[in-house]
Amino acid sequence: MVVREKILDVIVSCFKRHGAKGLDTPAFELKDMLTEKYGEDSRLIYDLKDQGGELLSLRYDLTVPFARYMAMNKLKKMKRYHVGKVWRRESPTVVQGRYREFCQCDFDIAGHFDPMIPDAECLKIICEILSGLQLGDFLIKESRDCHGSERKSIDKALGLLPLSLQVSDRRILDGMFAVCGVPESKFRATCSSIDKLDKISWKDVRHEMVAQKGLAPEVADRIGDYVQCHGGVSLVEQLFQDPRLSQSKQALEGLRDLKLLYEYLTLFGIAEKISFDLSLARGLDYYTGVIYEAVLLQNPAEAEEEPLNVGSVAAGGRYDELVGMFNPKGHKVPCVGLSIGVERIFSIVEQRMKTFGEKIRTTETQVFVATPQKNFLQERLKLIAELWDAGIKAELLYKNNPKLLTQLHYCENMGIPLVVIIGEEELKEGVLKLRSVASREEVAIKRENLVAEIQKRLFES
């Protein structure tokens, strides 16, 4: 729990640093509020029925409830964060941090603003959080042209797992589908297949698109020419000149916004950490523009192999039409946001601690009140009350006559830095012994000076 709290503190502190205010929404919604918002993933929604027969569902994410909140309260602008549980009917995988009930940390900016400024801030927030959690260095990918030249990866993991932070745009994907010959009715289904490229090979994705989604083989091959392209702003420039893609007005809009986004990312000092990846699709139906995802990679057994995908630890994008779906008049409020996968991050940190034998304190106790003698419970209780009243985190053993050695061992095991010892001799002289657990040095302190001395030592440490 302590590790989880530290992770959440890093995340929430970052959200607050960027000016967000906290918001909470109900754990369940009316079923029709959630349907047709998640594409093929809608099958993972938990359905409920109350005593009156009203159909309800546990929330699948924190984004759709936020959009509903914006619409119902007729809000036009908000910067909010939300830490809460969501539920999905999928097969749990504890090692990868995949559960049916798990915690998400969301940050969203809603309102009409100039293009790409909020989007760039969201990517900056992801970089700040992942750097603050020290999961690993970012995996920087060199540009690859669209004709099959070898992609190289610069892995700066330094013993930690590398992270790949990728960005794309739904308008570019939709434009790509159109010029490749995908029927508009199959855009979302095709998008869902491409979204699996981080889990299965292009060969398997192509087979799914042809055999299950009904695309012609030559259409799938044209898509393959694009979705295997990775790079940075140079790839954006290259796609402006692409003879097929340049015919799509929608794709050109997305490319112009991505070029502007990279300008802002450069000013934020993070452009080199972001890879433009046309295989990034994000399967959720509500995305309308820029999309992004941070994926943790596992170092391969052989040096010449590509790093393996362990799982997404952060993701998000722009969803300009979702609020309008809940507004009776269809009034839209542009939104962009991100979500941090706490459970997967927790699993990674926990595994790393086990691997390196790291220990973490499970309490924040600063001082332990001890005695070497019997019948001193009342004096200990009076003393610990003084410490609590002074705002000092303190505890004692719940025994009338504990052994001193037992008390000192407890402090060492729990990592408590200071011990206050009171006995007959100290009581007569009006002093207390203050012991450093680490050095085992003891000094006599007048009782009236104890709180000030403890506070001084805690401040200096």
C-alpha positions as semicolon CSV with decimal commas, in nm:
position;residue;x (nm);y (nm);z (nm)
1;M;0,000;0,000;0,000
2;V;0,289;0,235;0,075
3;V;0,436;0,182;-0,273
4;R;0,097;0,248;-0,429
5;E;0,055;0,567;-0,225
6;K;0,397;0,693;-0,336
7;I;0,310;0,624;-0,701
8;L;-0,022;0,804;-0,667
9;D;0,147;1,096;-0,491
10;V;0,387;1,143;-0,786
11;I;0,096;1,132;-1,032
12;V;-0,148;1,357;-0,844
13;S;0,125;1,609;-0,757
14;C;0,202;1,642;-1,128
15;F;-0,167;1,690;-1,212
16;K;-0,196;1,965;-0,950
17;R;0,126;2,126;-1,069
18;H;-0,043;2,170;-1,405
19;G;-0,348;2,339;-1,254
20;A;-0,604;2,058;-1,248
21;K;-0,876;2,029;-0,986
22;G;-1,009;1,700;-0,853
23;L;-1,341;1,551;-0,968
24;D;-1,526;1,230;-0,889
25;T;-1,807;1,056;-1,078
26;P;-2,032;0,758;-0,984
27;A;-1,894;0,405;-1,007
28;F;-2,183;0,306;-1,232
29;E;-2,378;0,478;-1,509
30;L;-2,696;0,412;-1,706
31;K;-2,610;0,138;-1,954
32;D;-2,714;0,343;-2,257
33;M;-2,469;0,615;-2,149
34;L;-2,175;0,376;-2,202
35;T;-2,287;0,174;-2,505
36;E;-2,142;0,249;-2,848
37;K;-1,855;0,450;-2,697
38;Y;-1,586;0,180;-2,688
39;G;-1,615;-0,010;-3,016
40;E;-1,534;-0,379;-2,987
41;D;-1,432;-0,329;-2,623
42;S;-1,798;-0,269;-2,530
43;R;-1,822;-0,644;-2,467
44;L;-1,594;-0,591;-2,165
45;I;-1,842;-0,366;-1,984
46;Y;-1,997;-0,508;-1,665
47;D;-2,377;-0,480;-1,680
48;L;-2,597;-0,444;-1,370
49;K;-2,971;-0,432;-1,304
50;D;-3,125;-0,263;-1,001
51;Q;-3,438;-0,379;-0,815
52;G;-3,661;-0,169;-1,041
53;G;-3,521;-0,328;-1,355
54;E;-3,319;-0,024;-1,466
55;L;-3,017;-0,127;-1,672
56;L;-2,686;0,002;-1,534
57;S;-2,318;-0,061;-1,604
58;L;-1,999;-0,027;-1,404
59;R;-1,781;0,241;-1,559
60;Y;-1,531;0,109;-1,813
61;D;-1,309;0,418;-1,789
62;L;-1,315;0,768;-1,640
63;T;-1,343;0,955;-1,971
64;V;-1,702;0,883;-2,074
65;P;-1,840;0,966;-1,725
66;F;-1,644;1,294;-1,738
67;A;-1,797;1,382;-2,075
68;R;-2,144;1,305;-1,937
69;Y;-2,071;1,527;-1,634
70;M;-1,961;1,814;-1,861
71;A;-2,279;1,787;-2,070
72;M;-2,525;1,749;-1,782
73;N;-2,378;2,051;-1,600
74;K;-2,355;2,255;-1,923
75;L;-1,986;2,325;-1,865
76;K;-1,776;2,475;-2,143
77;K;-1,430;2,458;-1,987
78;M;-1,252;2,252;-1,720
79;K;-0,910;2,113;-1,635
80;R;-0,964;1,816;-1,408
81;Y;-0,799;1,506;-1,266
82;H;-0,968;1,195;-1,134
83;V;-0,827;0,895;-0,949
84;G;-1,078;0,612;-0,933
85;K;-1,156;0,247;-0,997
86;V;-1,289;0,107;-1,323
87;W;-1,410;-0,242;-1,415
88;R;-1,359;-0,462;-1,723
89;R;-1,466;-0,819;-1,800
90;E;-1,135;-0,953;-1,921
91;S;-0,895;-1,228;-1,821
92;P;-0,678;-1,105;-1,531
93;T;-0,299;-1,125;-1,569
94;V;-0,139;-1,034;-1,238
95;V;0,219;-1,030;-1,373
96;Q;0,127;-0,766;-1,632
97;G;-0,091;-0,570;-1,391
98;R;-0,414;-0,653;-1,577
99;Y;-0,718;-0,691;-1,351
100;R;-1,096;-0,681;-1,372
101;E;-1,103;-0,405;-1,111
102;F;-0,825;-0,151;-1,125
103;C;-0,735;0,211;-1,061
104;Q;-0,693;0,477;-1,327
105;C;-0,551;0,828;-1,295
106;D;-0,692;1,065;-1,555
107;F;-0,611;1,423;-1,651
108;D;-0,829;1,611;-1,902
109;I;-0,850;1,959;-2,054
110;A;-1,194;2,054;-2,185
111;G;-1,274;2,372;-2,377
112;H;-1,212;2,569;-2,696
113;F;-0,842;2,656;-2,717
114;D;-0,585;2,715;-2,990
115;P;-0,475;2,391;-3,163
116;M;-0,227;2,151;-3,005
117;I;-0,135;2,356;-2,697
118;P;-0,339;2,137;-2,454
119;D;-0,232;1,824;-2,645
120;A;0,135;1,914;-2,602
121;E;0,082;1,973;-2,230
122;C;-0,074;1,626;-2,192
123;L;0,233;1,466;-2,350
124;K;0,456;1,677;-2,127
125;I;0,263;1,551;-1,822
126;I;0,312;1,188;-1,929
127;C;0,687;1,248;-1,965
128;E;0,706;1,416;-1,623
129;I;0,519;1,133;-1,449
130;L;0,715;0,851;-1,613
131;S;1,043;1,030;-1,537
132;G;0,932;1,092;-1,178
133;L;0,846;0,725;-1,129
134;Q;1,185;0,621;-1,276
135;L;1,044;0,323;-1,462
136;G;1,311;0,352;-1,729
137;D;1,456;0,574;-1,998
138;F;1,254;0,649;-2,308
139;L;1,318;0,439;-2,617
140;I;1,403;0,683;-2,897
141;K;1,323;0,545;-3,242
142;E;1,503;0,661;-3,552
143;S;1,297;0,753;-3,857
144;R;1,212;0,479;-4,101
145;D;1,096;0,546;-4,455
146;C;0,783;0,380;-4,590
147;H;0,969;0,140;-4,820
148;G;1,099;-0,109;-4,567
149;S;1,439;0,024;-4,460
150;E;1,550;-0,115;-4,126
151;R;1,433;0,066;-3,814
152;K;1,691;0,108;-3,538
153;S;1,626;0,159;-3,170
154;I;1,842;0,345;-2,921
155;D;1,796;0,168;-2,591
156;K;1,917;0,378;-2,298
157;A;1,756;0,161;-2,033
158;L;2,060;0,153;-1,800
159;G;1,928;-0,157;-1,626
160;L;1,567;-0,040;-1,633
161;L;1,299;-0,123;-1,889
162;P;1,282;0,112;-2,189
163;L;0,966;0,310;-2,260
164;S;0,829;0,393;-2,603
165;L;0,608;0,704;-2,618
166;Q;0,421;0,707;-2,948
167;V;0,188;0,959;-3,111
168;S;-0,045;0,950;-3,410
169;D;-0,375;1,105;-3,523
170;R;-0,712;0,946;-3,596
171;R;-0,763;1,181;-3,893
172;I;-0,442;1,054;-4,053
173;L;-0,554;0,695;-3,995
174;D;-0,900;0,758;-4,140
175;G;-0,747;0,937;-4,439
176;M;-0,506;0,646;-4,483
177;F;-0,796;0,398;-4,477
178;A;-0,985;0,600;-4,736
179;V;-0,698;0,627;-4,985
180;C;-0,614;0,259;-4,934
181;G;-0,969;0,159;-5,031
182;V;-1,125;0,068;-4,694
183;P;-1,505;0,121;-4,693
184;E;-1,602;0,392;-4,442
185;S;-1,828;0,145;-4,260
186;K;-1,520;-0,062;-4,177
187;F;-1,294;0,220;-4,053
188;R;-1,342;0,146;-3,682
189;A;-1,319;-0,232;-3,724
190;T;-0,996;-0,191;-3,922
191;C;-0,866;0,049;-3,659
192;S;-0,932;-0,214;-3,393
193;S;-0,722;-0,467;-3,585
194;I;-0,430;-0,226;-3,630
195;D;-0,441;-0,150;-3,258
196;K;-0,325;-0,511;-3,201
197;L;0,008;-0,454;-3,376
198;D;0,179;-0,401;-3,041
199;K;0,073;-0,755;-2,942
200;I;0,080;-0,964;-3,261
201;S;0,272;-0,952;-3,591
202;W;0,167;-0,765;-3,905
203;K;0,111;-1,102;-4,074
204;D;-0,150;-1,195;-3,811
205;V;-0,311;-0,850;-3,822
206;R;-0,331;-0,868;-4,203
207;H;-0,494;-1,211;-4,179
208;E;-0,753;-1,075;-3,934
209;M;-0,834;-0,777;-4,157
210;V;-0,883;-1,000;-4,463
211;A;-1,042;-1,312;-4,308
212;Q;-1,250;-1,153;-4,029
213;K;-1,302;-0,790;-4,128
214;G;-1,360;-0,859;-4,498
215;L;-1,095;-0,633;-4,651
216;A;-0,949;-0,715;-4,990
217;P;-0,589;-0,846;-4,970
218;E;-0,454;-0,560;-5,183
219;V;-0,623;-0,307;-4,951
220;A;-0,459;-0,471;-4,649
221;D;-0,122;-0,459;-4,825
222;R;-0,159;-0,086;-4,893
223;I;-0,237;-0,031;-4,525
224;G;0,071;-0,235;-4,436
225;D;0,292;0,006;-4,633
226;Y;0,185;0,283;-4,393
227;V;0,139;0,121;-4,051
228;Q;0,494;-0,010;-4,046
229;C;0,628;0,348;-4,068
230;H;0,784;0,502;-3,757
231;G;0,975;0,824;-3,708
232;G;0,955;1,181;-3,591
233;V;0,874;1,515;-3,748
234;S;1,072;1,407;-4,057
235;L;0,815;1,134;-4,119
236;V;0,538;1,393;-4,092
237;E;0,712;1,600;-4,361
238;Q;0,757;1,288;-4,573
239;L;0,388;1,199;-4,558
240;F;0,292;1,548;-4,679
241;Q;0,455;1,444;-5,008
242;D;0,302;1,096;-5,020
243;P;0,110;1,071;-5,352
244;R;-0,183;0,880;-5,201
245;L;-0,211;1,034;-4,855
246;S;-0,177;1,390;-4,982
247;Q;-0,509;1,341;-5,164
248;S;-0,695;1,317;-4,830
249;K;-0,802;1,651;-4,682
250;Q;-0,861;1,478;-4,347
251;A;-0,511;1,329;-4,339
252;L;-0,353;1,663;-4,431
253;E;-0,536;1,831;-4,139
254;G;-0,395;1,569;-3,905
255;L;-0,044;1,606;-4,045
256;R;-0,056;1,986;-4,007
257;D;-0,160;1,951;-3,645
258;L;0,112;1,693;-3,578
259;K;0,373;1,927;-3,727
260;L;0,251;2,203;-3,495
261;L;0,246;1,959;-3,204
262;Y;0,613;1,873;-3,263
263;E;0,698;2,244;-3,256
264;Y;0,545;2,272;-2,908
265;L;0,705;1,946;-2,794
266;T;1,043;2,087;-2,900
267;L;0,981;2,396;-2,685
268;F;0,889;2,167;-2,395
269;G;1,215;1,977;-2,447
270;I;1,054;1,638;-2,510
271;A;1,027;1,610;-2,891
272;E;1,311;1,357;-2,905
273;K;1,118;1,129;-2,669
274;I;0,809;1,107;-2,892
275;S;0,786;0,872;-3,189
276;F;0,531;0,928;-3,467
277;D;0,394;0,576;-3,521
278;L;0,122;0,500;-3,779
279;S;0,056;0,162;-3,618
280;L;-0,082;0,339;-3,311
281;A;-0,460;0,326;-3,347
282;R;-0,617;0,328;-2,996
283;G;-0,925;0,106;-3,034
284;L;-1,174;0,329;-2,850
285;D;-1,433;0,484;-3,082
286;Y;-1,450;0,828;-2,923
287;Y;-1,104;0,953;-3,030
288;T;-1,115;1,216;-3,306
289;G;-0,764;1,360;-3,338
290;V;-0,421;1,321;-3,179
291;I;-0,369;0,992;-2,991
292;Y;-0,070;0,876;-2,788
293;E;0,051;0,585;-2,579
294;A;0,349;0,505;-2,358
295;V;0,446;0,139;-2,384
296;L;0,687;-0,044;-2,157
297;L;0,926;-0,269;-2,345
298;Q;1,108;-0,577;-2,223
299;N;1,472;-0,612;-2,316
300;P;1,510;-0,904;-2,561
301;A;1,722;-1,210;-2,502
302;E;1,931;-1,139;-2,812
303;A;2,083;-0,799;-2,880
304;E;1,974;-0,791;-3,246
305;E;1,608;-0,855;-3,161
306;E;1,343;-0,585;-3,120
307;P;1,235;-0,510;-2,760
308;L;0,914;-0,691;-2,664
309;N;0,596;-0,508;-2,566
310;V;0,509;-0,559;-2,198
311;G;0,213;-0,325;-2,189
312;S;0,079;0,028;-2,195
313;V;0,144;0,239;-1,885
314;A;-0,012;0,564;-2,012
315;A;-0,235;0,661;-2,301
316;G;-0,481;0,922;-2,421
317;G;-0,587;1,149;-2,700
318;R;-0,833;1,406;-2,830
319;Y;-1,208;1,342;-2,820
320;D;-1,389;1,650;-2,950
321;E;-1,732;1,494;-3,005
322;L;-1,791;1,288;-2,689
323;V;-1,946;1,566;-2,476
324;G;-2,185;1,647;-2,760
325;M;-2,319;1,290;-2,753
326;F;-2,464;1,360;-2,408
327;N;-2,597;1,707;-2,487
328;P;-2,962;1,716;-2,606
329;K;-2,873;1,986;-2,861
330;G;-2,544;1,821;-2,959
331;H;-2,331;2,112;-2,839
332;K;-1,967;2,002;-2,856
333;V;-1,689;2,076;-2,609
334;P;-1,343;1,983;-2,743
335;C;-1,146;1,767;-2,498
336;V;-0,805;1,606;-2,474
337;G;-0,672;1,391;-2,193
338;L;-0,455;1,112;-2,066
339;S;-0,479;0,810;-1,838
340;I;-0,203;0,655;-1,625
341;G;-0,218;0,279;-1,563
342;V;-0,142;0,258;-1,192
343;E;-0,179;-0,119;-1,154
344;R;0,072;-0,201;-1,426
345;I;0,318;0,055;-1,288
346;F;0,272;-0,088;-0,939
347;S;0,344;-0,441;-1,069
348;I;0,660;-0,318;-1,242
349;V;0,788;-0,135;-0,933
350;E;0,704;-0,431;-0,708
351;Q;0,888;-0,676;-0,936
352;R;1,191;-0,446;-0,951
353;M;1,200;-0,420;-0,570
354;K;1,193;-0,800;-0,539
355;T;1,467;-0,838;-0,802
356;F;1,704;-0,594;-0,633
357;G;1,604;-0,682;-0,275
358;E;1,481;-0,330;-0,205
359;K;1,281;-0,267;0,110
360;I;1,043;0,015;0,179
361;R;0,903;0,138;0,510
362;T;0,539;0,047;0,559
363;T;0,478;0,325;0,813
364;E;0,589;0,687;0,858
365;T;0,654;0,663;1,232
366;Q;0,927;0,906;1,338
367;V;0,962;0,832;1,709
368;F;0,907;0,526;1,927
369;V;0,835;0,563;2,300
370;A;1,009;0,290;2,500
371;T;1,090;0,196;2,857
372;P;1,335;-0,053;3,012
373;Q;1,123;-0,103;3,327
374;K;0,790;-0,239;3,438
375;N;0,481;-0,039;3,537
376;F;0,563;0,259;3,315
377;L;0,263;0,239;3,083
378;Q;0,104;0,556;3,224
379;E;0,423;0,758;3,175
380;R;0,459;0,626;2,821
381;L;0,098;0,719;2,741
382;K;0,143;1,073;2,874
383;L;0,466;1,112;2,680
384;I;0,329;0,983;2,348
385;A;0,026;1,211;2,383
386;E;0,265;1,508;2,402
387;L;0,436;1,395;2,082
388;W;0,107;1,341;1,897
389;D;-0,018;1,683;2,006
390;A;0,302;1,836;1,866
391;G;0,232;1,670;1,528
392;I;0,507;1,410;1,564
393;K;0,437;1,063;1,425
394;A;0,492;0,828;1,718
395;E;0,394;0,486;1,844
396;L;0,453;0,239;2,130
397;L;0,398;-0,128;2,201
398;Y;0,054;-0,214;2,337
399;K;0,190;-0,400;2,640
400;N;0,213;-0,305;3,007
401;N;0,565;-0,437;3,052
402;P;0,746;-0,488;2,720
403;K;1,111;-0,587;2,715
404;L;1,349;-0,311;2,604
405;L;1,524;-0,538;2,354
406;T;1,192;-0,624;2,194
407;Q;1,110;-0,255;2,160
408;L;1,448;-0,171;2,004
409;H;1,426;-0,463;1,760
410;Y;1,084;-0,339;1,654
411;C;1,231;0,003;1,574
412;E;1,510;-0,150;1,366
413;N;1,271;-0,375;1,173
414;M;1,027;-0,092;1,103
415;G;1,292;0,167;1,016
416;I;1,188;0,409;1,294
417;P;1,474;0,661;1,326
418;L;1,439;0,780;1,689
419;V;1,353;0,625;2,026
420;V;1,255;0,815;2,340
421;I;1,336;0,613;2,652
422;I;1,177;0,685;2,988
423;G;1,258;0,502;3,314
424;E;1,283;0,558;3,689
425;E;1,618;0,736;3,666
426;E;1,503;0,966;3,387
427;L;1,179;1,043;3,572
428;K;1,367;1,147;3,887
429;E;1,610;1,372;3,697
430;G;1,340;1,527;3,475
431;V;1,511;1,412;3,156
432;L;1,452;1,162;2,877
433;K;1,697;0,962;2,668
434;L;1,682;1,023;2,292
435;R;1,835;0,733;2,100
436;S;1,932;0,722;1,732
437;V;1,835;0,378;1,601
438;A;2,096;0,386;1,323
439;S;2,400;0,491;1,534
440;R;2,267;0,362;1,870
441;E;2,392;0,682;2,032
442;E;2,191;0,815;2,329
443;V;2,173;1,166;2,474
444;A;1,986;1,300;2,777
445;I;1,732;1,574;2,693
446;K;1,528;1,783;2,937
447;R;1,165;1,690;2,901
448;E;1,056;2,044;2,816
449;N;1,310;2,050;2,529
450;L;1,222;1,708;2,387
451;V;0,976;1,815;2,117
452;A;1,206;2,090;1,989
453;E;1,505;1,852;1,976
454;I;1,307;1,584;1,790
455;Q;1,178;1,838;1,539
456;K;1,531;1,968;1,486
457;R;1,669;1,621;1,418
458;L;1,383;1,531;1,184
459;F;1,436;1,855;0,991
460;E;1,809;1,792;0,959
461;S;1,755;1,436;0,837
